[in-house]
Amino acid sequence: FFMSADLRSLSWLKRLVAYNTVSCFSNLELIEDCKEVLEGLGFECKLFYDESKSKANMLATVGPKDVPGVVLSGHTDVVPVSAQL
């Protein structure tokens, strides 16, 4: 049994938004999950940690190294607006 692409996308989005990535917390659980999935799809992932090693950014690349390829980069933290109200 195969899920349609829409259901797979919805499942993946639900998984991603379930992480508590408010900016005062670590994002490592989300980053590691994404890294595992992307590496399973053939991406090469490189993590860049902050000084505390509690947060990281990730670059994920795919394609041959001798020609232009694809690089994925994103934003993982959420900045709460409560202090701005």
Residue frames as qw, qx, qy, qz and C-alpha x, y, z in Angstrom:
[[0.000, 0.889, 0.458, 0.000, 0.00, 0.00, 0.00],
 [0.436, 0.106, 0.028, 0.893, 1.42, 3.36, -1.07],
 [0.010, -0.745, -0.402, 0.532, 0.23, 6.71, 0.23],
 [0.437, 0.803, 0.253, 0.316, -0.49, 9.42, -2.30],
 [0.472, 0.291, -0.158, 0.817, 2.04, 12.24, -2.53],
 [0.274, -0.647, -0.057, -0.710, -0.47, 14.58, -0.85],
 [0.812, -0.547, -0.149, -0.140, -0.86, 12.31, 2.17],
 [0.806, -0.035, -0.181, 0.562, 2.90, 11.81, 2.45],
 [0.223, 0.482, -0.068, 0.844, 3.40, 15.59, 2.32],
 [0.512, -0.658, -0.089, -0.545, 0.74, 16.18, 4.96],
 [0.898, -0.364, -0.199, 0.149, 2.28, 13.50, 7.19],
 [0.650, 0.151, -0.151, 0.729, 5.73, 15.09, 6.83],
 [0.036, -0.590, 0.005, -0.806, 4.40, 18.59, 7.56],
 [0.711, -0.619, -0.152, -0.299, 2.61, 17.35, 10.69],
 [0.872, -0.182, -0.193, 0.412, 5.86, 15.75, 11.83],
 [0.451, 0.340, -0.096, 0.820, 7.83, 18.96, 11.27],
 [0.222, -0.618, -0.015, -0.754, 5.44, 21.35, 13.00],
 [0.801, -0.505, -0.315, -0.068, 5.22, 19.04, 16.04],
 [0.666, 0.007, -0.310, 0.679, 8.75, 20.05, 17.09],
 [0.262, -0.932, -0.198, 0.155, 8.96, 22.81, 19.68],
 [0.663, 0.200, 0.067, 0.719, 11.54, 25.04, 18.01],
 [0.148, -0.978, -0.131, -0.064, 10.77, 28.28, 19.84],
 [0.473, 0.731, -0.318, 0.376, 14.01, 30.23, 19.65],
 [0.341, -0.703, 0.503, -0.371, 14.88, 29.81, 23.34],
 [0.880, -0.172, 0.428, -0.108, 15.01, 25.98, 22.94],
 [0.321, -0.360, 0.764, 0.430, 17.32, 23.64, 21.07],
 [0.709, 0.457, -0.119, -0.524, 16.51, 22.73, 17.48],
 [0.046, -0.471, 0.867, 0.157, 18.81, 19.68, 17.39],
 [0.530, 0.169, 0.811, -0.183, 16.05, 17.07, 17.46],
 [0.597, 0.710, 0.205, -0.313, 14.45, 18.60, 14.36],
 [0.231, 0.773, -0.529, -0.261, 17.80, 19.06, 12.61],
 [0.259, -0.311, 0.913, 0.042, 18.86, 15.46, 13.28],
 [0.613, 0.382, 0.651, -0.233, 15.50, 14.13, 12.04],
 [0.528, 0.796, -0.035, -0.293, 15.76, 16.15, 8.82],
 [0.020, 0.676, -0.713, -0.186, 19.39, 15.09, 8.37],
 [0.468, -0.072, 0.880, -0.045, 18.48, 11.42, 8.70],
 [0.631, 0.581, 0.466, -0.220, 15.68, 11.70, 6.14],
 [0.388, 0.854, -0.229, -0.260, 17.72, 13.74, 3.67],
 [0.139, -0.548, 0.810, 0.153, 20.74, 11.45, 3.91],
 [0.580, 0.153, 0.795, -0.094, 18.39, 8.52, 3.20],
 [0.586, 0.745, 0.274, -0.164, 17.43, 10.33, 0.00],
 [0.782, 0.313, 0.138, 0.521, 21.07, 10.75, -1.05],
 [0.038, 0.950, -0.062, 0.305, 21.80, 14.24, 0.27],
 [0.624, 0.055, -0.422, 0.655, 25.09, 15.13, 1.91],
 [0.340, -0.879, -0.246, -0.225, 24.39, 17.12, 5.09],
 [0.489, 0.203, -0.393, 0.752, 26.71, 19.40, 7.01],
 [0.416, -0.808, -0.416, 0.017, 25.82, 20.79, 10.43],
 [0.284, 0.464, -0.243, 0.803, 27.06, 24.11, 11.84],
 [0.512, -0.582, -0.593, 0.219, 26.65, 24.41, 15.61],
 [0.126, -0.903, 0.044, -0.409, 26.34, 27.53, 17.74],
 [0.122, 0.587, -0.640, 0.481, 28.79, 28.12, 20.63],
 [0.583, -0.301, 0.531, -0.535, 26.57, 26.26, 23.11],
 [0.114, 0.134, -0.953, -0.246, 26.20, 23.25, 20.77],
 [0.318, 0.335, 0.760, -0.457, 22.44, 23.35, 21.52],
 [0.552, 0.707, 0.209, -0.390, 21.42, 24.73, 18.12],
 [0.469, -0.186, 0.642, 0.578, 22.55, 24.04, 14.59],
 [0.538, 0.611, -0.128, -0.565, 22.08, 25.07, 11.00],
 [0.694, -0.005, 0.688, 0.213, 22.26, 22.51, 8.22],
 [0.389, 0.566, -0.411, -0.599, 23.20, 22.67, 4.57],
 [0.747, 0.101, 0.657, -0.024, 22.02, 19.73, 2.50],
 [0.269, 0.594, -0.485, -0.582, 23.43, 19.20, -0.99],
 [0.789, 0.171, 0.590, -0.023, 22.65, 16.68, -3.67],
 [0.656, 0.751, -0.042, -0.068, 24.13, 16.02, -7.07],
 [0.851, 0.195, -0.078, 0.482, 27.54, 15.40, -8.54],
 [0.465, -0.710, -0.040, 0.528, 30.35, 17.43, -7.01],
 [0.432, -0.136, 0.417, 0.788, 31.82, 18.45, -10.38],
 [0.007, -0.442, -0.514, -0.735, 28.69, 20.23, -11.69],
 [0.289, -0.230, 0.245, -0.896, 26.21, 22.68, -10.14],
 [0.275, -0.275, -0.921, 0.026, 23.69, 20.89, -7.96],
 [0.420, -0.693, -0.339, -0.478, 21.01, 21.68, -5.39],
 [0.253, 0.091, -0.633, 0.726, 21.53, 23.15, -1.92],
 [0.431, -0.681, -0.514, -0.293, 18.76, 23.22, 0.67],
 [0.243, 0.054, -0.481, 0.841, 18.84, 25.73, 3.48],
 [0.348, -0.650, -0.549, -0.395, 16.01, 26.69, 5.80],
 [0.159, -0.468, 0.361, -0.791, 14.92, 28.41, 8.96],
 [0.523, -0.210, -0.826, 0.016, 14.01, 26.21, 11.96],
 [0.182, -0.251, -0.640, 0.703, 13.31, 28.45, 14.93],
 [0.144, -0.743, -0.542, -0.365, 10.11, 30.22, 15.86],
 [0.177, 0.119, -0.340, 0.916, 10.25, 33.62, 17.52],
 [0.121, -0.623, -0.753, 0.175, 7.31, 34.12, 19.88],
 [0.053, 0.574, 0.214, 0.788, 5.35, 37.35, 19.61],
 [0.507, -0.681, -0.520, 0.092, 4.17, 37.38, 23.25],
 [0.475, -0.432, -0.140, 0.754, 6.86, 39.86, 24.29],
 [0.155, 0.123, 0.350, 0.916, 5.85, 42.15, 21.45],
 [0.219, -0.639, -0.648, -0.353, 2.21, 42.49, 22.54]]
